Amino acid sequence: MKQTPSVSSTTAHLLVLQPLVDSHITVERMRRYVASISSVASPSTAASFLRGPILKQLLQETKALQNGNLHFSLNYEKTGNSIILTGTKNSRKKLWYIAHLDTVSYLVQAKQQSRYPLVPFCQHMIQNGRRSAVAYRFIPSNSRYEIVARGCLEAEDYHPFFRPESGDLKLKPGDRIVFSTFYQEDRFTGNFTAHIDNAVGVAALLAAAPVLAAAKVEALLAFPDEEEGPSGLGNQMIGRGSTRILNLLPLPELVVVSDVQQTAFGGDGPKLGEGAVLSEFSSLTRGAVTPPHLYALAVGFVGALQEVGVKIQTSTNSYTSRSDDVSVMLKTPNVLLLGFPGFNRHFDLGEPTANIYDVVNLAKAIVYFAALPTQLQQIWKQFETNTG
């Protein structure tokens, strides 16, 4: 594919960044980030309590790269969302990245015999079967969430229930049921099981942030506390955490949303182990639809990234779920869906699965995609010049 002049001119800039990108974003680092973040499930609206401290701890290890250009907020402007600002703290950020911090969860109803009927605070995907699960409860005396029960989430004809291992503790309103799993990797293929949705997207942004800071890129990296939520057909049914940030700040010129993009063995969809995934639209256009000129620019840019060893699969218009792109699309059309391949994201048919090498490619791509806003501006300038 012949590159556009704007993309070709970017290649030299990418080569300047490559040594720093490759030295910081390694398989070992990404493996540790994903394992650490995915080890703690985070119910929607509680993610900053449960996963926020993990992000803060991992960032503290990278201070040598930051040079005062990275600023972390656990609960930004009391929105419940954790964010990172790179560059000057109070400057307008024209480039945003979003990867939601919360996980699927369930609310508890009154006990029936030995189990509790559940209300999904997510898109419930399990038709029948059992999955390991735990119950979280907030303890005001120490301002912490604690696991108060272990057991299984059971599904019968899509109806979910929680069966605790012990009947001694009574669950009550305010408790949250979440799936319980841990990181396991096949070191030969790089495929791993974990709570990938959306620990992988978060890990990729977290690894990219210090590199963006070192390069003095002016960006906002958001980790919303409520992307999962009530299922429905309406475009505002999910992604409410990022909406709270979008309503506070000047609009960005480009937003990159990173989340799991469904795949399966065989078929025409994205494949595990073949790189990150760039999609054109989500939820059969019920979510975001990237403008054709922006998508064409991004596809050309994907070609340039091959020169720095970054693998990205481009869209075949297979199904991609909505994410925080829903709320972004209500504010700006300039949204890119740059995620990672995975399956069983909501424990549909078994353990959620992704590939660690795809995570590395996603994190590196996030850094390099910082060059796209400038390229987008050049396209508009050229268009305006040509139209007089």
N, C-alpha and C positions, 0 to 999 in steps of 0.2 A: 504494500500500500504506500503510495506517495504521500509524504507528510506535507501538511500545510506549512508555509514559511514560518508562521508563529510558533508552531510546535517544534520545527527544526531548530529555531533559534534558542529554544529552551534547553536543548540537550546539553550544551556546554555548562549551563548553570547546574544541571542535575549532576554532572560529573564532578563538580566542585564539592557538592554535598555528599557524594557517595562514600568516601572513607568514614565520615562520621556516622552516616546511616548504617553502614555495614558493621561497624565496630560496636554500636550500641544495640541495634535491633538484631539480636541473635536468637537461635533456636533455644538455647538454654534460658535466656531471659524471658522469652515468650512462654516457654513451658512453665516457669515458676510463676509468672503473672497469672496465667490462666488457671493454674492449680490453686493459687492463693485466693483469687477472686471467686472462682466457682465453688470453693469449699463451703461458702456461706450463702445459702439461699436468702433472698431479700424480697419479702412481700411488697407489693406496690404501696407507696406512701411511707415506707419504713426503710428504704434502701440506703439513705444517707447515714442512718443509725448503724446499720449492719455491715455495709460494704464500704462506706465512706472512710472509716479509719484504716481499712486495708489499703485504699488508694493513697492516703496520706503517708503511710509508712513506706510504701514502695517508692513514692516520689522522693522521700527524704534521702534515699540511697543515691540519688542522681544529682545532688547539689553542685557537683563540680561542673556539670554541663549547663546549669541554669543561668549563671552570671547575673542574678537579680532580675531575670526576664521571665520568670515563671511564678504565677500567683495562684494558690489553691484556696478555694472556699468550700467548706463542708456543707453549708446551708446558705446558698447564695441569695441575698436579699429576702431571706425567710420564705423562699419558694419551695423548700424541701429538696432542691436539686444541688448536687455537687458540681462545681465547674473548675476549669483551669483557664487562666488567661496567660497568653504568651506575648512577649513584647512589653510595651509600656502599659502599666496597669490600668490607667484611666482613659486610654485612647479608644476610639471607636474600632470595633472589630468587624471588618468587612468579610472575613472568612470564618465560618463556623463549622465545627464537626460535632456530630451528635451520636452517642451510643448509650442506650438506656441501661440504667443500673439495676432496675427491679427485675424480679422473676415472677412467673405465674404463681398464684396463691389462691386459697379458698377460705371462705368464711364459714363459721360453724353454726348449725341449727341445733335444736333440742334433740337430745339423744333418743334413739329408737333401739330398744333392746341393747345390743352390745356395740353399736356403732352410731356415728353422728352423720346425718345428711349434710352435704356441703353445698354452698353457693359459690360457683366459680367467679373469681375476680380476674378472669382471663378468658381466652378461647380454649375451652375444655376439649381435648382431642382424643381421649382414651374411650373407646367404645366398651370394651370389657377387659378385665384383668386387674392385677394388683401391682402397686409400685411402693417402694419404701418411702415413708413420709414422716415428718415431725410436726409438732405444734409449737408455735412461738407465742409468748405472752410478754407484754411490756410490764416491767416491775418498777413502779414509781419510786420505791425506796432507794434504788441504786441507778435509776434512769437508764436501764438497759433492757434489751429484749433477751429472754432466756428460753431455751427449749424445755417445755414442761411435760411433754409426752412424746413417745415414739410409737410407731405403728405402721400401718399400710393405708394407702389410698386405694379403695376398691371402686371399680366402675362396672355398672350393669346397665346395658343399653344406654350408654353415655351418661347415666346418672351417677355422680360421685358420692362416696361415703368415706369416712375416716374410722378405722378400727384400731383403737389403741392397744398396745401390748398389755397394759395394765389398766384395770378398771377403777383403780384407787382414786385417781385425780379426775375431777369433773371439769370438762371444758366448758367455756362460756363465751358470750359475745365479747369481741375484742381479740380473741385468739385467732391465729392465722395458721392454716395448714400449708406446708410447702413440701416439695419433693426432696428426698435425701439421697445424695449420690456423692461420689468422689472421683478424682482424676485418675484414669487408667489409660496408659498409652501402649500401643504396639510400636516398639522402637524400630521395627523393620520398615513399616509403611508410614509411620507418623500419624496414623489414625488414632484418635483417642475418644473416650467417653467422659462426659462431665456435664455440668449444668451450663451448656454452651450459650443459652439464650438469656442475657446477652453478655456473659462474661468474656467471650472472645472479642466482641466489638470494643468493650471497655478496655480490655488488656491491650489491644492494638492502639487505641488512642492514648492510653497511659504511657506506652513505650515511645510513641511518636512525640509526645509533648516536650520532653527535655531537648530533643533534637530541634524542634521548631523554635524553642526558646533560645538555644545556642545560635541558631541562624537569624534570630531577631525577627521572626515572622509574627505579625500582629494577627492573632487568632483567638477564638473562644472555643474551648472543648467542653461540651456539656454532657453531663451524666444524669438524665432525668430520673426522678423517683417513681414516675407513673407513665410507662408506655403500655404495659399490659393493663387490662381493664375490662369493662363490660363489653361483651361481643355485640355486634350489631351492624347494620348496613350503613348507618350514617357516617359521614366523613369525620365527625368530631367525637366518635365514640372511644377512640384510643389516642395515645400520645398527649395526654393532658398536662403531663409534667413539663414538656418542652414548650407548650403553649404559654405557661406562666413566665418563662424567660423571654419568649418572643414578644410578649405584651409589654415587657419592661424596657427593652433596649431598642436603639435604632436598627433598622432592618439591615441584615447582611447582604452582600452582593452575591455570595455563593454559600450554600450549605451542603455538606457531605454527610449523609446518614449511613451509619454502619450497623448492620444487623445480619442475622442468619438468613441465608437464601436457600430455600428448600432444594434438595437434590435426592436422588435415589440411584441405586445401582442400575446401570443401563439407561436407556432413554436419551433424550436430547438435552437434558438440563445440565447445569454445572456439575463438574466431577470433583470428588475429593482428591486432593494432592496435586491439582493442576493450577492452583493460584487463587487469588481473590476473585470476586465476581462484580462486574459492572452491569447493572440492569437498566433498562429503559423506563420501565413503569412498574407499579406494584398493584396487587390485588385486582388485576384485570382492569386497570385504570380507575378503580375506586379510591386508590391512594394517589401517590404522586405520579406525574407523567413529565419526564424531562423534556424540555423544548428541543426540537430537532437540531437547532444550531449548536446548543450546548452539548447534546449527546454526541454529535459528530466531532466536536472539538475534543471531548473526552476520549472517544474511540481513537482518534489520531494520537492523543497523548499516551494512550496505552501502548501504542507502537513504539513511541520514544522511550518508554520505560523498559522495554526489552533490552535496550543498550546498557542499562545499569542493573540488569539481572532480575528485574521484578516481573513476576508472572501474574497476569490478570486475564480472566476469562470474560469475554464480552457476551452480551445478552443474546439468547436465542428466543427471547420472549416466552420462556416457560414461566410457570407461576411463581411469583414472588409476593410474600405477604406484606401488608402495610406495616409501617412502623412509625417513627416520629416524623417521617416525611408527610404524614397527614396534616399535622399542625403547621409544618413549614410551608406547605403548598397554599395554605390560606393567607400567607404573608408575602411570599415571593415565589415565582415560577422556577427560580434558579436553584434546583435541588438535584443532586446526584446520588444515586443509590450504589454505594460501593461497600459490598459486604463480603461474606465468606460462605462457602458451601457447607451444608450440614443437613442432617435428617433426624427425625424424631425430636424436634426442638421442644415440644411440650410433652415428651415421654409418650408419644402416640402409640408406637408399637414396641417400644423398648427404650434402652438408654440413649440419650442424645449423643450424636457422634459428629466430629469434625476432624480436621487434619492440622497438625501443628505447623507444617510448612506453609499452608495457606494463611495461617495467622501471621507468620513472618512476612509474607508477601503483602498482606493487608496493611500491616503497620508501616512498612516501607513506602507503600503507595500513598498512605495518608500524608506522609512528609512531603513527598514529591508533588502531590496534588495541590500543595500551597502555591504552585506556580500558575494554576488555572485562572484565578481571578484576573490577573494581568492579561492573559491571553483572551479572556472574554471581553475585556475592555477594548482590546485592539480590534476585535471583530466588529464591535459596535462603531468604533471610530472609522474603520474602513467602510462600513456600510453607510454611515452618515455622509462621509466624503463622496462616495459613489452616487448618492442620491441628491447631492447638492444641498 
